[in-house]
């Protein structure tokens, strides 16, 4: 149950009095990407639908949905109908030429809870000799929404957080207390989880001494939150000519509880300029070791076609712990396959078929499928398909098959004693359920570094991360999973890092259990920052450090923060950055796990392509005395906005 919220009436100047107040949106046009959706709408077959949800800030109304038409080939006819619930919003004829602009009127839409949800249905006839199918959709690309009106700046705690957030600025004192650091990091993670689809930028800034207001006004689609210990308990709107800032204040042991109000269900009752939250009890639901697809928010999965396929999403972060395998009891149905067709049902992961069975006469699915641990990634997609053969007609119009997997399908999981996959692929689930953050006391720089890491990991998780700031020593000596910030260097022998440095010598841990380390003697020596994962045998830790060059570590974290997708692309267990070079992964440093030693094909292929195993280090040193056994992999930004495929995660 949400806690009690006490409201305090204050008089705040109305920010909307200024026709173009600072930080508000004025009749903007925003890409669907900025709104947290895919900017491409695809329509398959002669009749199909697509749904789009449009967030709407106070004072604005969606006016038109604009896009560019992408045709796979000539069409003879196209009619696009837009519905909101059962109401027709608009109907337009589709242009018959490729790359034509499309403007869809949205007059008459109803804004409900700052959102408009629309269903777009396309009826289309392909040109003679062409087929509209799964390989040849009609698309609206580069979609954007043009709004009418001017945004109304918030005046209460309840409406402080906007429907669209591109930047979150959190201000704390320049020498923050443990409570201030802890609250800032918790709040950053909680709001990143709330605005998961929009992937807002998160920035921590220091407060000027003796102040409780940010030094710069908020920009459009930005919110500024000040966190500072003080006697005045609660959340308060800081008046401004435009978008105000929000102050969260209280005693050391009350501060984080006040910040929780911003993500608590009781927030919509805080309709005043100041609110004091009673005790709030955050609860993150995890499904346990046996659950259903409905409980995993996949209540009913369907697909229709000549060879329909359904993907079941198995996300380790949803379970709140590392998982060593899944066992799935598939329950569902499919259209009985005619005798003239050949057919087979398959279950696969990452393109590898793990089970096959023959169809029956009634089209029922009742089968257990085991997903082996070697195929389990952070995200795993279990594909269930009906594969058919036989005469399908000119455009596959002969008896399409509907495949359905019910929400009562059971998913069983078991906790992994050794995180799988190892290294970065095990994060953040190997750090759950509660993460200790070890930082230097009163360090603003370490608070920023910890926040950058936690925000990056939160983007990988579908449930909120739970963190607690402690001293570095306490986190090192603790039993809980931890993120350890030691920006100046690492010298604790109880946790051996995959890559370490001493003077001009670089040491790379052995890739297999019992294998000797590899050393490099560089002249001149180099300085680097690194992010490294270690499994101690009892817990997982993530170490952010350098060999005496904190700025190199900051460069690495900034680079990760520049692209919200980069965290999901990390492989291996060490990422290093030196001046003038892009950060590089150091693969092959993970000790042999339960599936044997790591594959060697990738390093060998890299060497054949001319990428010296020491390319990264040799670029910084005049000579290399010892040849090391790792490959410096250049970053490849290729992941789309959607979650990574199982094949990507299993690398």
N, C-alpha and C positions, 0 to 999 in steps of 0.2 A: 504494500500500500504506500502511495506517495505520502511524503511528510506534509505537515501543516505549513502554509505560507502566510505570514503576517504582512498586510499591506499598510503602507504609510502614505498618506495623501500629501503630495507636494505640487506646487504650481510650477509648471515648466513652460517656457515660451513655445508656441507652436512653430515648429520648423517649417511647416508648409506655408507660412505667411509670405515667405520670399518666393516669387514665382519660379526662380531657378536657384534654389538653395544649394549650398555646397554639398557635394557627395550624393545627390539624388539623380535618378535617371529621368531624362526628359525625352519622351517619344523615341525610345531606342529601337534598334533592330539588332537582334541577338541570334547567333547561330544556335542550332539545336545542341551542338557540342557544348557550348557555354551553359546551356540549360540542363546538362546532364544526360542527354540522349544522343543516339546515333544520328548523324546528319544525313544519312542515306536511308530512304524508305524504299523497300523492295516489294514488288507484287509479282506473284507467281501464278501462271495459268491464266485462263480467260476471265475468271472472277476470283479475286482475292482481296484480303483486307490487311491493313496495318494500323497499329494504335500509336498514338503519340500523346504524351502528357506535357503540358506547358505550365511551368510555374509562373505566377503572376504577382509581382510586388503590389503593395497597396497604392492605389491611385492610377494604376495602369490597366489597360484592357487589350488583349490580343486583337489586332486588326486584320492582318493577312499572314498566311503561311506561304513563304516564297521558296522556290527551288528551281533547279534546272532539270529538264527531262533527259533521261538517258535511255535510249531505245536500243535493244539488241539487233533490231532489223526493222524494216518498214511495217507499219500497222495500218489497218483500214479504218479503225474506229476506236475511240476511247472515251469513257465517261467516268468522271471521278465524283463520288458522293461523299460528303462529310457529315457525320452524325455525332451528336452529343446525347448519349443515352438513346432515346427513340426519336429525338428531334433532328430534322434535317437542317443543317446549318447552311450548306451551299451545295450546288451541283455545277460542275464546269466540264465542258468538252475538252478533251486532251488534244494538244497540238499534234499534228501528224509528222512533224519534222524533228529530227534528233537535235539535242542541245538547245531546244527552245525554252525560254523562261516560262515558269508557271507561277501564277499568283492566285492563291486560293482565299477568297473572302471569308472572314470569320465573324461577320456581323451577327449579333444576337447570342453569342456564347455566354454561358453563365459561369461566373467565377465562384467556385466552392472551395473554401479553405485554402485560398490563394493558389488554386490550381484549376486547369481546364484539361479534361481528358477527352480526346476525339478519336473516332474510328473512321479511317479513310478506306472506302471500298472502290476498287477499280474494275470496271467491265471493259474488256478490250478484245478486239479481233486482230489476229496477226495477218500479215500480208500473205498472199497465196504462196504455198509451199513452205511456210515457216511454222514452228511450233513454240508456243510459250510454255516453258517447263522450268524445272529447278535449275537448269543451266542457263536459261535465257529469260531472266526477269525484266520487267519494266521497272525502272528506278527513278525516284526523285532524289537528286543528289544536291549536296551543299545547302540543305534546308535551313531556313532561318525564320524567325518570327518578328514581324513589325508590330510594335505596340503603339497605342494612342495614350495620351495623357502624360502627367508628370508624377513621379513617385512621391508618396507622402512619407516624410521622415518619421521614424518611430518616436513615440512620446512615453511609452510604458515598457516595463520589463517584458511583458507578454509578447509584444510585437517588435522587440529589439532585433531578433534574428530574422533575416529576410528570407524569402523563398529562393533567391539566387545569391550565392556567395562565391565571389572569385578570390577574395583575399581576406584573411583573418590576421589582425595584428594584436598581439598580446604584449602589454607593457608591464614590466616588473622593475623593482629597484635595481640599481646597478650592482649592489651587493645583496642579492636576494637571500632570504632565510630559507631553511629547509622547507617550511610550509609554503612559502611563495613559489619556490621552484617546483615543488610537488604539485601544487594546484595548477600552475601554468601548464605543466606537461600533461596532467590528467585532462584538463579542459581542451587542450589542443587535440589530443587523441579522440576525445568524445565528440568534438565537433567535426573532425575529419570523418568519423564514422557516420555521423548524421548526414553530412553532405558528400557521402561516398561517391556518388555518380558524377558530381560536379568537380571533384578533386581540387578544392580551393588551395591557394598558396597560403602557407602559415609562416608568419614572421614574428620573432620575439625581439623587442626593442627595450633599451634601458630607459627608465624614468629619470628625468632631471631631479637632483636632490631637492627634497621638500615639496615636490609637486605630485598631483594625482591626475594629471591630464596629459595626453599624448602631445608631442611637440608639433605634429602636423595634422591637419584636418583629414577626415576620412574621404577616400575617393569613392566614386560610384561602385556599387557591389562590394564594398569593403565594410567590415565592422572592426571597431577597436575596443578592446577590453583591457582595463587596468586592474591588476591584482596587487594588493598591498595590505599588509597587516595593519590593523588599527583598531581603535575602540568602537568605531561606528559599524556595528554588525549589519551585513546585508548587501543587497545589490541596489545600486543607485544609478539613474540616468544622469549623465553630466551634460547640462544644456549646451547647445551649440547652434550656430546659424547654419542649419543643415542637418546632417546625420550626427547625432550625439555619440559620445563614447559611453561605456558602461563601467562603473567602478564596482569591484567585488572586494569587500573589506571584512575584517573580523580578526579575532584573536587567533593565535597559532593553531589551536586545536579545532577551530570553527571554520577556517577559511575554505578548505576543500569541500565541506558540506554545502556552503553557500553556492559555490560554483556548480555543484550538481544540479541546482535548480534549472539551469539552462537546457538540460537534456532530460528533465523529469516530466512525467505526464501532467503534473500540476502547473506547469509553466503558463498554460493559457489562462489560468486564474489570476496571474500576477498583473492585473490591469491597473497598475499604478506606477508612478515614477520611482518608487522605492519598495522593495519587498525583502522580508527577512524569512528565510526558510527554516522550518523546524527540522528535526532529524530526518534525513532522507536515506533510504536504504537501497542503493543500486543493486539490481539483480540481473545477472546475465544467464539466460537459460541455455543449457547445453543438453543434448538429447540422451546422454547415457550410452551404454554399449549396445542397446537394441532399440530401434526406433522405426518410424515409417516415413515414406516419402512425404506424406502430408505434413508430418511434424518438421520435416526438413524444407518446408515451404515449396514443395513440388506436388500439389494435390492431385493433378491429373495431367498426364503427358500424352499428346496425340500427334500423329503425323499421317498424312494421306498421300498416296502415290503408287506407282507400280512397284517400287522397292522402298517402302517407307522406313525411316530410321529415327530413333529417339535417343537423345543423350540424357543420361541420368547423372546429375552433378553430385560428386562426392568430395566434399571440401573438409580437409582436416581441421581448419580453423573453426568450422561450425561445431565440431565435436569438442573443441577446447583442449585437445591434447594430441601428441603425435600418435599416428595409427600405423600398425604393421600390416594391416590387410582388411579387406571387407568381404562379407558374405551377404549376398543379396537374394532374397526370395522374391522373384519376379511374379507378379500377379497382374493379369490383364487379358487382352483379347486382340484379335485381328480378323479382318474379313476372310472367311474361308476361301482358299485358293482354288479356282476351277481346275478340274482334272487335266485340262489341256495345258496347264502351266506347270513348269517345274518350280519347286520352292524349297527354301531352307531358312530356318531362323538362326541368327548368330548373335553372340555377345562378344564385344571386342573392346580393347583399351588401347588407345594410341595407334590404331591400325592393326594391332595384333589380335587375332581371333582367339578367344579363350574358351569358347564353348559353342557347339552347334547342335541343333536338333531338328527333327522333321516336323512339318505341320500336321495337325490332326483335322478331322472332318468338321469340328465345331468351331475351330479358331480360338481355343482357350490357351492361355499362358499360365503355367503353374510350375515354376522351375527355380531351383537354387543354383546360383552362379557364384563361384569363388574368384575374387580379384586378388592375385598373389601380391605379396609385398613388393616384389621387384618392379611392379608396374604402378605402384602407388606413389603419387606425387602430392605436392601441397594441394593441388586441385586435380582430381581424376574424373574423367568423363567415361562412364560405362555406356557404350553404344549398343542398343538393341535394334536389330533390323530384320525385316523380311525380304530376302533376296529372291527374285523370281526370274524365270526365263520363259520364252514363248512368244507367240504373235501378240503384239500389244496395240495394233492399230496405227493409223497414220501419226497421230500425236498422243499415243498412249491412252486413247479414250476407252479402250476395252477394260472395263472393270478395275478401276483404281482400288487399292487396298488401304483400309484405315487400320493403323496400329495404335493400340492404347495400352499404356502402363498405368495401373491404378495407384492412387495415393495410399492404398493399404499395403503396397509392396514393403516388405520388411528389410531394413538395412542393419546388419550386425557388424560391429567393429571391436577391435581389441587394442589396448594401449601398447605402443611399441616401447620396449625397454631401451633399445638403441634407436634414436630418431631416424626415420626414413622418409625421403631421401636424406643423405647426410649433408652437412654444411649449410649453406644459405637456403637450400631447398627445404630444410626442416623448420625454417622460421616463417611466421612467429609461433607456430603451434608448439614447438619444443620449449618455448619460454612461458607457456601457459601453465596454470591459470593465473598466476600473479608474478609480476616481474619486478625484481629489485633493480633500482637505478643507482649505481655507485658513482658519485661525483665528488669533487672537492667542495668543501664547505664555503658558502657565500660566493660561489663562482658563477658569475653571469655567463661567461663563455662556456662552461661545462653544462649549464642549464640549456643554453641554445643547442649545444651538440646533442644532448640527451633528447631534447624535443625533436630535432631533425630525425634522429634515428627512430624514435617512437612513432612519429608521424609516417615515416616511410613504411614501417612494419604494419601500422594500422591500415594503410591502404591495401595490404594483402589479406586482411582479416575481415570476415563478415560479422564478427561480434566485437564489442568494445574490448580493448586491452585494459588490463588492470595493472597499474604501476604504483610503486612506492619509492620515493627518493630517500637514500641513506648515504652515509659516508662511503667512500671507496673501500676502505678497509673492512667495514661491516659487510658490504656486498661480496667482497672476495672470500671472507670467512663464513658466509652464510650457506644455507642449504638450498635456497630457492634459486630457480633460474634467474640469470642476471644480465644486465647490460653494464659494462664497466668502462668508464671514461677515464683514461689516463693519457692525456694529450701529450705530455712531455716525454713519455717513454714508459716501457714496461720492464719491471725488474722483479716481479713476484715469481719465485720458482715453483709455487704450488700449481700454477696454470701455465703450461708450456704452449707457446703460440706456434702455428704452422710456419710463420715467417718472422724472424727476429734479427736484430742487428747489434753489433758491438764494435765500436770504432769503425774500421773499414770492412769488417767481415759481415757478410749476410749468411744466415743459417736457415736452411729449408728443412723442415721436419721430414723424416722418412715417409714415403707414400704408403708403405705397407707395415703392418705390425712387426716390430723388431728390426725393421730396415734402418740402416745408419742414416744420419742426416747428411745433407749436401751443403758444403760451404763455398762461398764466393769471397775472394779477397779483391776489393776494388781500389784502384788508385787513379784519381782521387776518389774518396768515399762519397756516398750520396746520402741525401736525407729523403725520407718518404713518410707518408701517412698511410695508415692501413685500418681496415675493418676486417676482423677475423673471428671465425666461429670455432668454438672448442666444445667437445663433449667430454666431460671429466670422468665419465663412467657412472656418475650419479645425477648430473644435471648438465644443461646446456648453458653456455655463456657466450655473449657477443662482446668482443673487446675492441674499443676504438682507441687507437694509440698512434705513436710515431717514434722515430728514433731521434728525438730532440728537436722536432720541427712541427710544433702544433699547427702552424699555418698550412702545412701540407695536408694534415688531417681535415682542417676546415675546407680546403679546396676540394677534397674528396667528398665531403658531406654536401657541399654546395652543388657539386656536379650531380650527385644522386638526386638532390632536391629539384634540379632544373627540369627534370622529366619525371612525372609521376609514375611512369611505367618502368623505370630503370631498376627499382628494387626487385620487381618480379623476374627480371632477366638474370639475376646473379646466380652463378653456379660455383661449385667448388666450395672452399672454406676460407679464402683470403682474397681481398681486394686491396690493391696498393696503388698509391699515386705519388709521382715525383714531379718536380717542377718542369713545365714545358711538355708534359706527356699526358695523354688521356689516362684516367685510371684503368688498370688492367687486372683481370682475374688471374689467379695463380692456381691452375687445376692440378690434379694428381697429388695433392697433399693430404687427402683424406685417408686415414688408415683403412685397411681392408675391413669391410663390414661382413654382415652375415651372408652376403651374396658373393664373396670373394673379392679379389683385388680390382681396382678400377680399370676400365678399358684403356688400351694404349693406342687405339687407332687414331684418335684425334691428334695427340702430340706427334705421332709419326707423320701424319698427313701434313701437319703444319711445317715440320722440318723439310718435307719434300717440296713444299711450296716456297721455301726460302726464308721462312720466319725462324730465325735463330732462337733457340731456347733462352738465350740471354739478351734478346733484343731490348727488353725494357731497361735492364741495368746497364748494358753496354752503351746505351744512348747517353747515359749520364757520366760514365767513367771513362778515363782515357784508355784503360786496358782491363782485361778480365783474366784473372789468374787461374780460376777453376771453372770448368764448364758445368753448369747446373742442369738438372733434369726437369725443367718446367718450361712452359710456353707462355709468353706474354700475349694474351688474347686481346685484340683491339675490340672496343665496344661496337656492337651492332644493334642499332635501334630499329627493331622490326616488329615489336609486339603491338597489335592493335589495342584499342581501348578496352575491348572485352577481355575476360579472364583468359589466362594462357591455356593452351591445349595441354592435354595429358602428356602428349609426346614431348612438348617443351619442358614440362615439369620433371620428366623422368630422366633428362640428361644429367 
